[in-house]
Amino acid sequence: MSANTRLDGRVAIVTGAGNGLGRAEALALAAAGASVVLNDLPGTAVDAVAAEITDDGGSATVSAGDIGEWATAQTLLGTALRDFGRLDILVNNAGVLRDRMIFSMTPEEWDLVLRTHLRGHFLTSRAATAHWREQSKQAGGPVYGRIVNTSSEAFLLGSSGQPNYSAAKGGITALTLTIARSCERYGVRANAICPRARTAMTADLMGAAPADGPDPLDPRYVAPLVTYLSSPAAGNLNGEVFIVHGGVAAVMAPPAVKTTFLAKDHGSADGMWTLDAIASALAGFETGPAGAGFLCEDTLALASETIGFGGG
């Protein structure tokens, strides 16, 4: 590990750290030298992760609580400052699934997923960025701040059985871009990952791990990118969205304009839209075979490169 990717003396908050991706990310950050504040719902799982880190010579403390609560985010920040004296890194990972088709979903299923994913990301980001902004004002210049948010390909694909999850992940991506633009001046770098990983939350979707060879959907193969984005080496990365799994990491391009219509070219006398003009403009335009126009299926091809060295 190069000196520029080490995290010695840095302090990180990791949400959803009791299992799966959050656990793998917390262990990797600690292995790189960071002191880690672990958040999850109260229980033995997150305590076990803290014990694993400390038994290996690292520094970790638990700040359990519901990530959808304002007080939980404030307590996380307070714990980092009290126990370790600073905050440098925020990794938002906590999540939950309540999958159902849009016409069957209950308001409670919608609210729970949006609350845990999107509100949870907002609350911790609100606390961290306010702290870093104040630190920057006191220092008279940029400070060190890294945010890694967890989005998903579901927002790119319009995952049909996950309207709540897809909406939350789309919101997290937009939130990440907003943080990246508005907080760069303070030294904050915010990026999002769309991981593929076999976890307790995705077990029904991902199936069993292969019997032989590396498991390309093991969460530990996502953790190196999170560690890198948290490090000094990633100071030149901001507002990026990554697809990551196994041995593959893809950087998403920003959305592009598909085509443009001008009212003046379609019979509008004053160059402004009328119903007849818009009907003329769109008469030959139709959505492609995917069934949704604003849709990205490019990442599906990465499934054939899941392990990262060819093959399926």
N, C-alpha and C positions, 0 to 999 in steps of 0.2 A: 504494500500500500504506500503510495507516494505521500510526501509530506503535505501536499496541497489537497489531498483528499482525507487527511486525518481530521478528527474532530476533538482533539485533546483540548480541554478547557471549555468546550461548548456545552450548552444545556439544551435539551430537546424535550418537547411535549409530544407524546404519541397517544392518540385516541384509538379506542377499539383495540387496545394492546393485549387483551387477554388471550386471543386466539388468532389463527390464520395470518392474514397479511400484517395486521398490527403487531402481533408477536414477532414475526420474522423481521419487520422493520425495526422494532425496538432492540432486538438482539444485535442486528447489524450496526445500528447507530452506536450502541454500547461498545461493540467490538472495535469500532473506529475511534473510540476514546471519549464519546459524549456521555455526560451524566443525563439520565432519562427520567422524566416524570411520566408515569404510566396511568392512563385512564381507561376504565371500562366500568360496567355496572359492578356493584359490590359482589364479591365472590372469590372463590379460591383460585380461579384461573389467572387473574391478573396478579394476584399475590405470588403465584408460582413463577410467573415470568420475572418478577422483581427478584425472587430468590435465585433464579437461574443466572441472572446478570450479576448479582452480588457474589454468588458462589464462584463465578468465573473471574472475580477481581474487579468488576465494574461497579458503577454507582447508579442506583435506581431507587425511586420511591413511588408509592402508589397514592393516587388521588382519585378515588372511585366516585362515581356519580353519574347521573343522567345527563348525557351530553346535550340534550335539548333544553336544559335549564341554564338561564343566565348565571346563576350562582355557581354552577359547576365550572364554567369557563373562567370566572373570576378566581375561583379557588385554585384552579390549575396554574394560572399565572402566579398567584400568591405563593403557592407551594414551590414553584421553580425559584422564585426570588428568595423565599425564606430558607429553603434547604440548600440551594446551590448558588445563590447570589446573582443570578442573571437568567435571561432567556435569549436563545439564539435561533432556535429551530422549532417549527410547528409542523407536525405531520398529522393531518386529519384523515382518519380511516374509518371511524365508527360508522356502522351501518346495520340495516335490517331489511329483510325482504317480506313483502306481503303481495305475492304475485296473483294477478287475476285480470281477466279481460276488462276493458274499459266499461262495457255494458253490465258487468257483474260486480264491479268494485264498490265497496262501501266507503262512505266518507271517512270512517275511522281508519280503514286500511290506507287510504290516500294520506291522511293527516300524519299517521305514525311514521311513514317512510319519508315524507317531506320534512317532518320535524327532526328526525334522527340524522338524516343525510345533510340536507341543505341548511336548515336552521343550526344544526350542530356545527357545520363548517363555518357558518357566519359568526356564531357566538365566540368561538375560539379565535377566529381571525380578527374579530373586532377587538378582543382583549389584547392580542399580541401586537397588532398594528398600532393601537393607541399607545402601548408601552414603548414601542420602537420610535414612534413619532416624537414622543416626549423626550426620549433618550437622545434623539437626533437634535432636537432643539437645544438641549442642554450642552451637547457636544459641539454644536455649531457646524455640523456636517453629517454625512451619512454614517450609519452604524451597521452592524451585521444582523441581518434578518433573513431567514429562509422559511418559506411556506411551501409544503408539498401537499396538494389536495388530491383526493381520490375521486376521479370521475369514472366513466365507463363507456365502452363502445355502444351500450344500449341507447345513449342519446344520439349517436350517429346513425344507428340502424332503425330507430323507432321500434324497439322491441315490443312486439304486439301484446304479449302477456304481462308487460311491466310498465303500464302507463305512469304509475307513481314513481317508480325507480328511474325510468328514462327521463321524466321531467326533472326529478331531483338532480340527476347527473348533468343534464343540460344546464341547470341553474348553477351547479358547482363550477362548471367550465366558465360560464359567464362571470361568476364571482371571482374566479382566479384571474381572469383577464383584467377585471376592474381593479383588483388589488395590485396587479403588476403595473398597471399604468399610473395609478394614483399614489402608490407608495414607493416607487422606484427612487424618487429624490431623497428618501430617508435611508436608503441602503437596503430596502427589502426586495427580495427576489421571490416571485410566486410562480409556480409551475404546477401542472396537473398531470396525473398519470391515469391511464385507462388500463388497468392490469387484468390479465387472465390468470386466475389462480384457483386451485382446488382447495376450498375451505369448507368449514361447517356450513356457512351460509350458501355456498354454491354446490354442495355435494350432490344434490338431486339433478343439477344441470350438467355437471362435469363428469359424473360417473367415477369409476374406480381408477386408481393409478396403475400404470403399466407394471407388469411383474418384473421386467428386466430393464436395466439401463436407467438413466436419469429420468425423473418425472418432470416433463416440461412445464407442468402446471403447479409445481411446488412453489409456495409463496416465497421461499428463500431466493428464488431467481429474480424476483421483483425487487427485493431489498437492495441490491447493489445500486440500482438507478436512484432509489430514494436517498441512499447514503451520499451518492455523488451530488445530487441536486441540493443536498443539505450542506455541502462542503464549500470551502473557499474556491475550489476549482470551477464551480458553477456560477461564478459571479457574472459571467457574460450571457447567462440564460435567464430569460424572464418572459412570462406569458406564453410559454410553450405547452403543448399538449402531446404527451407521449403514449403510444400503445406499447405495452411491455409484457413479455412472458418468456419463459424458457431462455433461449439464446437470441431473442429478437427484441429490438427496440426501434420503433418507427416514430418519427416526428411528423405530426399532422400539419398539412398546409392549411392556411386560413380559407374560409369560404370564398368563392369567386362568383362574380355576376355571370349567370348563364346566358342571358340575352337581354337586350334593352329595346323598348318600343317608345316611339315618340308620337304624341297625339297629332302633331302637325303633318306627319306622314300618313295619317289615316282619316283625313277628311275633316279635321277640326279647324274651324275658321280662325280661332284665336290661339291655337296651339295648346289649349287645355283639354283635359279629358271630358268627353261626353260618353253616354252609353253606346251610341252608334260607333264612335271612334274606338273604344276599347274592344267592342265586339269585332270590329274589323281587324284590329291588331292581333287579337288572340285566336282568330278563326283557324289559323293553320298551326297553332301551337298545342301540343299535348304532352302529358306526362308519359315518361318512358315505361318500359315493361316492368320495372321494379314496383310500380304502383304508388310511389310517393316521390314527388319531385325533389324536395330538399332532403336528400338521403345520401349517405355515404356507405357504399359497400366495399370500398377498396380494401379495407382492413380484413375482410373475409379471406382474401388470398394469403394472408399471413398464416392462416391455419396450417398450410402445407409446409411451413417453415418453423413450426412451433419449437422444435428443439434447437434450431439455429444452424444446423449443418446439413440442410437438404432433407428431402424425404418427408413423409407425413407422420 
